[in-house]
């Protein structure tokens, strides 16, 4: 409460001066053209230094150009009503909201009396009615310390509202024609991210971006999320990566126009925040060693959360970015009209009225129509119908490009989020500790009179057994016998023991052995007249014992086809090697192909073999049939799907099979199995050839196909024997 003792001089404190300056600054900040709600809302919400807040708001009326008599009267009335009420008890929330609503109605009546002529007048009226009660409520939630009454989320919203108002104020100050709001919003975002975490920092950045411009929404949202996620691990990395990502988002939404001043603002904000950061309190958390997850998992999860949150930001912006400010819409329409007006010899029609009418139409209905034109404009402008068509075309193209670009960027971030989540999950599976199996194997060692300090089993699918502090010289059992009984207890096939000695301390290590081994071979042949084959065949294996065979056939033949197939194969190989989900990886390849300016596509035939479990999965995207040879019988596996690069969403047929020892799998390109008129069936070849290894089989198949089709297309054969 603001109370004063009669006859006693009051000393002006630093808090009083700060309240005066804060009120003056916020009162100057416009929510939109002609609407200044922040100063009055702060006065109603305040509990201390109300006199100085009122004086700051009164002082701002001489500078904001929004009228003086009515706003000043409202300020004085609110001040004295609240001062009179607080003689007995603090001003309750309901009275503050009544004063806020009454003030907004009086200011709205003033706008109505002045007349509603343009769409901007409607915006001003609605903003005035809504903004003062809303910001009064939000400011009160924090200033009255209502954390016990309202949920924490509302208190966070209150802090964000202060950040929005402060950013709006700095938008009044420009350097080299660039508002300081971007730099101020960046500093506020970093402060929020450091003190309250990456989620709050991202929301705060998003709101501060709303106070600047559309590109800043993405830039500051990215800045808050990225810095908050990485700051605890590396402050330098957090600053560098958050700057680069936020700048890329700003550039993308600015259509890659020159952004030297904006990049300078963001960089200056990060540099200015460095000394501020050192003074902020550190949040300490206590964890026990058993509760601490793998540090690599934490980093991967944080990166995944970052890209997931960023994709959400871009998806949100893509739905709102098309809503330009009324000034931008008016300028765009004015430029479109100028192209037609320059061709005329002049007319008596007021171009401003025509432009304002079209602006109102586009803002209200998203499209302008010739039927709604006033008669005097139709008669006064011979090009009015063509101008309307041009305006609608420009508006539509802008909206489509903006939405398409943002959603494309959102999909890319979402794909990376899924990729990193899969990698993190694989690492979690590898570090999972199987306590029950550890207990069972420890009992087996004790039964065989083998002592140790500790036994640990990690991994879900591929298990690793580590025995710490074992003494090999006191073991009365052979390594083969130990492997047999340990494998029997674990119900998996384990490797023979490996002993690691470090300073006379011995660790015995065993791990899951694969059920299958693979022998593989490939042969390729270019189409007649072409220097190189357009197909790409690749064999590779991940650390988790997943074996892959990839066959990609690029569109056409020769160098162009080879480039397309190699690009697809390399990208898939890198993604799968680090543990990406197959569907996500195929979709990323498809997106890469569809976004090329020229029309290109490629078939993808992917085989994944889990050598630990003998389970195999085929993913076919426009690919030729695959052949499984088992016990001398040939089984044809095929799917009818389009190649990658044709449709927006990749369509992949997934086929699963459990392999056995002695099985052969043959994958071929379409040049091997078909010609223009006939289908080459080499099933009889499998029965008659009696091939015992992969290389011989691949060579025989290619020879037969070449004799049959005469190299009418690129030919590739890859064969695998499992044993």
C-alpha positions in Angstrom: 0.0 0.0 0.0 1.1 3.6 -0.7 0.5 5.5 2.6 2.1 8.7 3.8 2.4 10.1 7.3 1.1 13.7 7.4 3.6 16.4 8.2 6.6 14.1 7.6 8.9 14.6 4.7 9.4 11.6 2.4 12.7 10.8 0.9 12.9 9.8 -2.8 14.6 6.4 -3.0 16.2 4.5 -5.8 13.1 2.3 -6.0 10.9 5.3 -6.4 13.0 6.6 -9.3 13.1 3.1 -10.9 9.3 2.9 -10.6 9.0 6.4 -12.3 11.4 5.4 -15.1 9.7 2.0 -15.6 6.2 3.5 -15.7 7.4 6.2 -18.2 9.0 3.6 -20.5 6.1 1.2 -20.4 3.5 4.0 -20.9 5.4 5.0 -24.1 5.2 1.4 -25.5 2.4 0.9 -28.0 0.7 -2.5 -28.1 -0.5 -1.5 -31.6 -0.9 1.8 -33.3 -2.7 4.2 -30.9 -3.0 1.7 -28.0 -0.9 2.3 -24.9 -2.1 -0.2 -22.2 1.0 -1.0 -20.2 1.4 2.2 -18.1 -2.3 2.2 -16.9 -2.2 -1.6 -16.3 1.0 -1.2 -14.2 -0.6 1.6 -12.1 -3.7 -0.5 -11.3 -1.7 -3.6 -10.6 0.9 -1.9 -8.4 1.0 -2.1 -4.6 4.0 0.1 -3.9 5.5 3.3 -5.4 2.1 4.0 -7.0 2.6 7.8 -6.8 5.7 7.6 -8.9 4.1 5.1 -11.3 1.3 7.6 -11.8 3.7 10.5 -12.4 5.6 8.5 -14.9 2.5 7.6 -16.8 1.3 11.3 -16.8 4.7 12.4 -18.1 4.5 9.9 -21.0 1.3 11.5 -22.2 3.3 14.5 -23.5 5.3 12.3 -25.8 3.1 9.4 -27.1 0.7 11.6 -29.1 -2.4 9.6 -28.0 -4.3 12.5 -26.4 -3.9 14.0 -22.9 -7.2 15.0 -21.2 -9.0 11.7 -21.1 -6.0 9.4 -20.3 -4.8 11.9 -17.6 -8.2 12.0 -16.0 -8.4 8.2 -15.9 -4.9 8.0 -14.4 -5.8 10.5 -11.7 -9.1 8.9 -11.0 -7.6 5.4 -10.7 -4.8 6.7 -8.4 -7.1 8.4 -5.9 -9.8 5.7 -5.9 -7.2 3.0 -5.0 -5.4 5.3 -2.5 -8.7 5.9 -0.7 -9.7 2.3 -0.7 -6.3 1.2 0.7 -6.6 3.3 3.8 -8.3 0.3 5.5 -7.1 -2.8 3.6 -5.2 -3.8 0.4 -7.0 -3.3 -2.9 -8.6 -6.6 -3.9 -8.2 -8.1 -7.4 -11.8 -7.7 -8.3 -11.6 -3.9 -7.8 -8.5 -3.7 -9.9 -10.2 -5.6 -12.7 -13.3 -3.3 -12.5 -11.1 -0.2 -12.7 -9.2 -1.7 -15.7 -12.5 -2.7 -17.5 -14.0 0.7 -16.8 -10.9 2.5 -18.1 -10.8 0.4 -21.3 -14.5 1.1 -22.0 -14.0 4.9 -21.6 -11.0 4.8 -24.0 -12.9 2.6 -26.5 -15.9 5.1 -26.4 -13.4 7.8 -27.4 -12.3 5.7 -30.4 -16.0 5.2 -31.4 -16.7 8.9 -31.2 -13.8 9.6 -33.5 -15.3 7.2 -36.1 -14.5 3.7 -37.4 -13.3 4.2 -41.0 -10.6 1.6 -41.6 -9.8 -1.9 -40.5 -7.0 -0.4 -38.3 -9.6 1.5 -36.3 -11.4 -1.8 -35.6 -8.1 -3.3 -34.4 -7.5 -0.3 -32.2 -11.0 -0.6 -30.6 -10.7 -4.3 -29.9 -7.1 -4.0 -28.5 -8.1 -1.2 -26.2 -11.1 -3.1 -24.8 -9.1 -6.3 -24.2 -5.5 -5.3 -23.4 -5.9 -3.2 -20.3 -7.9 -5.8 -18.2 -5.6 -8.6 -19.5 -2.3 -6.9 -18.7 -3.7 -5.7 -15.4 -4.5 -9.2 -14.4 -1.1 -10.5 -15.5 0.8 -7.7 -13.8 -1.2 -8.2 -10.6 -0.4 -11.9 -10.5 3.3 -11.2 -10.1 3.3 -7.8 -8.2 0.7 -9.0 -5.6 2.8 -12.2 -5.1 -0.2 -14.5 -5.7 1.8 -17.6 -6.3 -0.2 -19.3 -3.5 -3.5 -18.4 -5.2 -2.6 -19.0 -8.9 -0.7 -21.8 -10.5 3.0 -21.4 -11.3 2.1 -21.3 -15.0 0.2 -18.1 -14.6 3.0 -16.5 -12.7 5.3 -17.4 -15.6 2.8 -15.8 -18.0 3.0 -12.7 -15.8 6.7 -12.5 -16.2 6.4 -13.1 -19.9 4.0 -10.1 -20.2 6.6 -7.8 -18.6 9.1 -9.1 -21.1 6.7 -8.4 -24.0 6.1 -4.8 -22.7 9.8 -4.1 -22.2 10.7 -5.4 -25.7 8.0 -3.1 -27.1 9.6 -0.1 -25.5 13.0 -0.8 -27.0 11.3 -1.0 -30.4 11.0 2.8 -30.1 14.8 3.2 -30.2 16.6 2.6 -33.5 20.2 2.4 -34.5 20.9 2.6 -38.3 17.1 2.3 -38.8 17.0 -1.0 -36.9 14.9 -1.1 -33.7 16.7 -2.2 -30.5 13.8 -4.4 -29.7 15.6 -7.4 -31.3 18.7 -7.0 -29.1 16.6 -6.3 -25.9 14.3 -9.3 -26.6 17.4 -11.5 -27.1 18.9 -10.4 -23.7 15.6 -11.0 -22.0 15.3 -14.4 -23.6 18.7 -15.4 -22.5 18.1 -14.3 -19.0 14.8 -16.2 -18.9 16.4 -19.3 -20.4 19.3 -19.2 -17.9 17.2 -18.6 -14.8 14.1 -20.7 -15.5 15.1 -23.3 -18.1 14.9 -23.9 -21.9 11.1 -24.2 -22.1 10.4 -20.9 -20.4 13.2 -19.4 -22.4 11.7 -20.6 -25.6 8.2 -19.2 -24.7 9.7 -16.0 -23.6 11.7 -15.7 -26.8 8.6 -16.5 -28.8 6.6 -13.7 -27.1 9.5 -11.2 -27.3 9.7 -12.0 -31.0 6.0 -11.1 -31.3 6.9 -7.7 -30.0 9.5 -7.3 -32.8 8.5 -8.9 -36.1 7.8 -12.3 -37.7 11.4 -13.3 -38.3 12.2 -12.5 -34.7 9.6 -14.9 -33.5 11.6 -17.9 -34.8 15.0 -16.3 -34.0 14.3 -15.6 -30.4 12.4 -18.8 -29.8 15.3 -20.8 -31.1 17.7 -18.7 -29.1 15.9 -19.4 -25.8 15.5 -23.1 -26.4 19.0 -23.8 -27.7 20.8 -21.8 -25.0 18.8 -23.3 -22.2 19.4 -26.8 -23.4 23.2 -26.5 -23.8 24.2 -23.9 -21.3 24.7 -26.4 -18.4 27.2 -28.4 -20.5 29.1 -25.7 -22.3 28.4 -22.0 -22.1 30.6 -21.3 -25.2 28.9 -24.0 -27.3 25.5 -22.7 -26.1 26.3 -19.2 -27.2 27.8 -20.2 -30.6 25.1 -22.7 -31.5 22.2 -20.6 -30.3 23.5 -17.6 -32.3 23.9 -19.7 -35.5 20.5 -21.4 -35.3 18.6 -18.2 -34.3 20.3 -16.3 -37.2 19.4 -19.1 -39.7 15.8 -18.9 -38.6 15.7 -15.1 -38.9 17.3 -15.3 -42.4 14.9 -18.0 -43.5 11.9 -16.0 -42.6 13.4 -12.8 -44.1 13.6 -14.6 -47.5 17.4 -14.4 -47.1 17.4 -10.6 -47.5 20.6 -8.9 -46.0 20.4 -9.1 -42.2 23.7 -7.6 -41.2 22.1 -5.2 -38.7 19.9 -7.9 -37.2 22.7 -10.4 -36.9 24.7 -7.6 -35.2 21.9 -7.1 -32.7 21.7 -10.7 -31.8 25.5 -11.0 -31.4 25.6 -7.9 -29.3 22.9 -9.2 -27.1 24.8 -12.5 -26.5 28.0 -10.6 -25.7 26.2 -8.2 -23.4 24.6 -11.2 -21.6 27.9 -12.8 -20.7 28.7 -10.5 -17.7 25.1 -10.6 -16.6 25.2 -14.4 -16.6 28.0 -14.5 -14.1 25.9 -12.7 -11.6 22.9 -15.0 -11.9 22.5 -17.7 -9.2 23.3 -21.2 -10.2 20.7 -23.9 -9.7 22.2 -26.9 -7.9 20.8 -30.4 -8.1 21.9 -33.3 -6.0 22.2 -36.7 -7.7 23.5 -40.1 -6.6 25.8 -42.1 -8.8 23.1 -44.8 -9.3 20.7 -42.2 -10.5 23.0 -40.5 -13.0 22.3 -41.5 -16.6 24.9 -41.7 -19.3 26.2 -38.2 -20.2 26.0 -39.0 -23.9 22.3 -40.0 -23.5 21.6 -36.7 -21.7 23.2 -34.7 -24.5 21.4 -36.6 -27.2 18.1 -36.2 -25.5 18.7 -32.5 -25.1 19.6 -32.1 -28.7 16.5 -34.1 -29.6 14.3 -32.0 -27.4 15.8 -28.9 -29.0 14.9 -30.0 -32.5 11.5 -31.2 -31.4 10.7 -27.9 -29.7 12.1 -25.9 -32.7 9.9 -27.9 -35.1 6.9 -27.0 -32.9 7.9 -23.3 -33.1 8.1 -23.4 -36.8 4.8 -25.3 -37.2 3.2 -22.7 -35.0 4.7 -19.8 -36.9 3.7 -21.4 -40.2 0.1 -21.0 -39.2 0.4 -17.3 -38.3 3.3 -15.9 -40.4 1.0 -15.1 -43.3 -0.8 -12.6 -41.1 1.2 -9.5 -42.1 0.8 -6.2 -40.3 -1.6 -3.8 -41.8 1.2 -1.5 -42.8 3.0 -4.3 -44.7 -0.3 -5.3 -46.5 -1.0 -1.7 -47.4 2.6 -1.2 -48.8 2.3 -4.4 -50.9 -1.0 -3.3 -52.4 0.3 0.2 -53.1 3.3 -1.2 -55.0 1.0 -3.5 -57.0 -1.3 -0.6 -57.9 1.7 1.6 -58.9 2.6 -0.8 -61.7 -0.8 -0.1 -63.3 -1.1 3.6 -62.4 2.2 4.3 -64.2 0.7 3.2 -67.5 -2.2 5.6 -67.2 -2.2 9.2 -68.2 -3.7 10.2 -64.9 -7.2 10.1 -63.3 -9.2 12.0 -60.8 -9.5 9.0 -58.5 -7.9 9.2 -55.1 -5.4 6.4 -55.1 -5.2 6.3 -51.3 -8.9 5.6 -51.0 -8.6 2.8 -53.5 -5.6 1.3 -51.7 -7.2 1.6 -48.2 -10.4 -0.1 -49.5 -8.3 -3.1 -50.9 -6.3 -3.2 -47.7 -9.5 -3.5 -45.6 -10.8 -6.2 -48.0 -7.7 -8.3 -47.8 -7.3 -8.0 -44.1 -11.0 -8.9 -43.4 -11.7 -11.5 -46.1 -8.1 -12.5 -47.2 -9.2 -11.6 -50.8 -10.5 -8.5 -52.6 -13.5 -8.7 -54.9 -14.6 -6.5 -57.8 -18.2 -6.7 -56.8 -17.5 -5.0 -53.4 -15.8 -2.0 -55.0 -17.7 1.3 -54.6 -19.2 2.5 -57.8 -17.1 5.7 -58.0 -13.9 3.5 -57.9 -15.2 1.2 -60.7 -16.0 4.2 -62.9 -12.9 6.2 -61.9 -10.3 3.4 -62.6 -10.3 1.5 -65.9 -7.7 -1.0 -64.5 -9.6 -1.7 -61.3 -10.5 -5.3 -62.2 -6.9 -6.1 -63.2 -5.5 -4.5 -60.1 -7.7 -6.6 -57.9 -6.6 -9.8 -59.7 -3.0 -8.8 -59.3 -3.4 -8.0 -55.6 -5.1 -11.4 -55.0 -2.3 -13.2 -56.9 0.5 -11.5 -55.0 -1.2 -12.2 -51.6 -1.8 -15.8 -52.4 1.7 -16.5 -53.6 3.2 -14.8 -50.5 1.1 -16.9 -48.2 1.8 -20.1 -50.0 5.6 -19.6 -50.1 5.7 -18.6 -46.4 3.6 -21.6 -45.3 5.5 -24.0 -47.5 8.9 -22.8 -46.4 8.1 -22.8 -42.7 6.5 -26.2 -42.7 9.4 -27.6 -44.7 11.8 -26.3 -42.1 9.6 -27.6 -39.3 9.6 -31.1 -40.9 13.4 -31.0 -41.1 13.8 -30.1 -37.5 11.2 -32.8 -36.5 13.1 -35.4 -38.6 16.3 -34.6 -36.7 14.5 -34.8 -33.5 13.3 -38.3 -34.3 16.8 -39.3 -35.4 18.4 -38.1 -32.2 15.7 -39.7 -30.1 16.4 -43.1 -31.8 20.1 -42.7 -31.2 19.5 -41.9 -27.6 17.2 -44.9 -27.2 19.8 -47.2 -28.7 22.4 -45.9 -26.3 20.0 -46.4 -23.4 19.4 -50.0 -24.5 23.1 -50.6 -24.5 23.6 -49.2 -21.0 20.6 -50.8 -19.5 21.6 -52.9 -16.5 19.9 -56.3 -16.2 20.0 -56.8 -12.4 18.1 -60.1 -12.3 20.5 -61.7 -14.8 23.5 -60.3 -13.0 22.2 -61.9 -9.8 21.7 -65.3 -11.5 25.2 -65.3 -13.1 26.8 -64.3 -9.8 25.2 -67.3 -8.2 26.6 -69.5 -11.1 30.1 -68.2 -10.4 29.8 -68.9 -6.6 28.6 -72.4 -7.3 31.7 -73.0 -9.3 33.9 -71.5 -6.5 34.8 -68.4 -8.6 34.9 -65.2 -6.5 34.7 -61.6 -7.7 34.0 -58.1 -6.5 31.0 -57.6 -8.7 29.2 -58.9 -11.8 27.3 -56.6 -14.1 25.2 -57.4 -17.2 24.3 -54.5 -19.5 22.3 -54.2 -22.7 18.8 -55.4 -23.7 19.4 -57.0 -27.0 23.1 -57.3 -27.2 24.3 -58.2 -23.6 27.7 -57.6 -22.2 28.8 -59.5 -19.1 31.6 -57.9 -17.0 33.1 -59.6 -13.9 35.2 -57.2 -11.8 38.0 -58.4 -9.5 38.1 -61.9 -10.8 41.2 -64.0 -10.1 42.0 -66.2 -13.2 44.7 -68.2 -11.5 42.3 -69.5 -8.9 39.7 -70.7 -11.4 39.2 -74.4 -11.4 37.2 -74.5 -14.7 38.1 -74.1 -18.3 37.1 -71.1 -20.4 35.0 -73.2 -22.7 33.2 -74.8 -19.8 32.6 -71.4 -18.1 31.2 -70.1 -21.4 28.9 -73.0 -21.7 27.3 -72.7 -18.2 27.1 -68.9 -18.4 25.4 -69.1 -21.8 23.0 -71.7 -20.5 22.0 -69.6 -17.6 21.6 -66.4 -19.7 19.8 -68.4 -22.5 22.0 -66.6 -25.1 25.2 -67.6 -26.8 28.2 -65.8 -25.1 31.7 -65.3 -26.4 34.7 -66.9 -24.7 36.0 -64.9 -21.8 38.3 -61.9 -22.4 40.5 -60.8 -19.6 41.4 -57.1 -19.2 44.3 -56.4 -16.7 44.8 -52.9 -15.3 47.3 -52.5 -12.4 46.9 -56.2 -11.3 43.1 -55.7 -11.3 41.4 -58.1 -13.7 38.0 -57.7 -15.4 36.5 -60.6 -17.3 34.3 -59.6 -20.2 31.9 -61.7 -22.3 29.3 -60.6 -24.8 26.4 -61.9 -26.9 27.5 -63.7 -30.1 25.5 -63.3 -33.3 23.4 -66.3 -34.4 24.3 -65.6 -38.1 27.4 -64.7 -40.1 27.2 -63.2 -43.6 29.2 -63.8 -46.8 28.3 -61.3 -49.4 29.2 -60.3 -53.0 28.1 -57.9 -55.7 28.5 -57.5 -59.5 27.4 -54.6 -61.7 27.2 -53.9 -65.4 26.5 -50.6 -67.1 24.0 -50.2 -69.9 25.4 -50.5 -73.4 26.9 -47.2 -74.4 27.2 -45.8 -70.9 30.6 -45.3 -69.2 29.4 -46.1 -65.6 26.5 -48.0 -64.0 23.7 -45.9 -62.6 23.0 -48.4 -59.8 24.6 -48.3 -56.3 25.2 -51.3 -54.1 26.4 -51.0 -50.5 27.1 -53.4 -47.7 27.6 -52.1 -44.2 27.1 -53.1 -40.5 26.3 -51.0 -37.4 28.0 -51.4 -34.0 24.8 -53.1 -32.8 25.4 -56.0 -35.2 22.8 -55.0 -37.7 23.9 -56.0 -41.2 22.6 -53.9 -44.2 22.5 -54.4 -47.9 21.3 -51.4 -49.9 20.6 -51.3 -53.6 19.5 -48.0 -55.2 18.7 -47.5 -58.9 18.7 -43.9 -60.1 16.4 -42.6 -62.8 17.6 -43.4 -66.3 21.2 -44.5 -66.7 24.8 -43.2 -66.8 26.3 -40.4 -64.7 23.0 -38.7 -63.7 21.5 -41.9 -62.5 24.7 -42.8 -60.7 24.7 -39.4 -58.9 21.1 -39.8 -57.7 21.5 -43.4 -56.5 24.9 -42.7 -54.8 23.5 -39.6 -53.1 20.5 -41.7 -51.8 22.7 -44.6 -50.7 25.3 -42.5 -48.9 22.6 -40.6 -47.0 20.8 -43.8 -46.0 24.0 -45.5 -45.0 25.1 -42.6 -42.7 21.7 -42.4 -41.0 21.3 -46.1 -40.5 24.9 -46.5 -39.2 24.2 -44.2 -36.2 20.9 -45.9 -35.4 18.2 -43.9 -37.2 14.7 -45.4 -37.6 14.4 -46.8 -41.1 11.1 -45.1 -41.9 12.5 -41.7 -40.8 15.7 -42.2 -42.8 13.7 -43.1 -46.0 11.5 -40.1 -45.5 14.6 -37.8 -45.2 16.0 -39.2 -48.5 12.6 -38.8 -50.2 12.4 -35.2 -49.0 15.9 -34.5 -50.3 14.9 -35.9 -53.8 11.5 -34.1 -54.0 13.0 -30.7 -53.2 15.5 -30.8 -56.1 14.6 -28.3 -58.8 14.9 -30.9 -61.6 12.7 -34.1 -61.5 14.8 -37.0 -60.1 13.9 -40.2 -58.3 15.5 -43.4 -57.2 14.4 -46.9 -56.2 15.6 -48.1 -52.8 15.9 -51.8 -51.9 17.0 -52.1 -48.3 17.7 -55.3 -46.3 18.3 -55.2 -42.6 19.5 -58.4 -40.8 19.7 -58.5 -37.1 22.5 -61.0 -36.7 21.8 -61.4 -32.9 18.2 -62.6 -33.4 18.3 -63.9 -37.1 15.4 -61.5 -37.9 15.5 -59.8 -41.4 13.4 -57.0 -42.7 13.1 -55.8 -46.3 12.1 -52.2 -47.2 11.1 -51.8 -50.8 10.6 -48.4 -52.4 9.9 -48.9 -56.1 12.5 -51.8 -56.1 12.7 -54.9 -58.2 11.9 -58.4 -56.6 14.1 -60.0 -54.1 14.8 -63.7 -54.0 15.1 -66.0 -50.9 16.8 -69.4 -51.6 16.1 -72.0 -48.9 16.7 -75.7 -49.1 17.0 -75.4 -52.9 13.7 -73.6 -53.3 13.4 -70.1 -54.7 10.9 -67.7 -53.1 10.1 -64.4 -54.8 9.5 -61.4 -52.6 8.2 -58.3 -54.3 6.1 -55.1 -53.7 4.4 -52.5 -55.9 5.5 -49.1 -54.6 6.6 -45.9 -56.3 10.2 -44.8 -56.3 11.5 -42.2 -53.8 11.3 -38.6 -55.0 7.9 -38.8 -56.8 5.5 -38.3 -53.9 5.7 -36.0 -50.8 5.4 -39.0 -48.5 7.6 -42.0 -49.2 5.7 -45.3 -49.5 7.8 -48.3 -48.3 6.6 -51.9 -48.2 8.0 -53.7 -45.1 8.5 -57.4 -45.4 9.9 -59.5 -42.5 11.4 -63.0 -42.5 13.4 -65.1 -40.0 16.6 -66.4 -41.6 18.2 -69.8 -41.1 21.7 -71.0 -41.7 22.2 -71.9 -45.3 19.8 -69.4 -46.7 20.7 -67.2 -49.7 19.2 -63.7 -50.4 19.6 -62.2 -53.9 18.8 -58.5 -54.5 18.8 -57.2 -58.1 18.0 -54.0 -60.0 15.2 -53.9 -62.6 17.7 -54.3 -65.4 18.3 -57.9 -64.4 14.8 -59.2 -64.1 13.0 -57.4 -67.0 13.3 -56.2 -70.5 10.8 -54.1 -72.5 8.6 -57.0 -73.2 9.5 -60.0 -71.1 10.3 -60.9 -67.5 13.6 -62.7 -66.8 13.0 -65.5 -64.3 16.2 -67.1 -63.0 14.6 -69.4 -60.4 15.7 -72.5 -62.4 19.3 -71.2 -62.2 19.3 -71.6 -58.5 18.3 -75.3 -58.7 20.7 -76.2 -61.4 23.8 -74.2 -60.7 24.7 -75.7 -57.3 26.5 -72.5 -56.2 28.1 -72.8 -52.8 29.2 -69.2 -52.2 27.9 -65.7 -52.8 30.4 -64.6 -55.3 29.9 -67.5 -57.7 26.1 -67.1 -57.5 26.3 -63.3 -58.2 28.5 -63.9 -61.2 26.3 -66.6 -62.7 23.1 -64.5 -62.3 24.6 -61.5 -64.0 26.0 -63.6 -66.9 22.5 -65.1 -67.5 20.8 -61.7 -67.3 23.3 -60.1 -69.7 22.7 -62.9 -72.3 19.0 -62.6 -71.9 18.5 -58.8 -71.9 21.6 -57.7 -73.8 22.4 -54.9 -71.3 19.3 -52.8 -72.2 19.6 -51.2 -68.7 22.0 -51.0 -65.8 22.4 -54.3 -64.1 23.3 -55.0 -60.5 23.3 -58.2 -58.5 24.1 -58.6 -54.8 24.0 -62.0 -53.1 24.3 -62.9 -49.4 24.9 -66.4 -47.8 24.0 -66.8 -44.2 25.8 -69.4 -42.1 
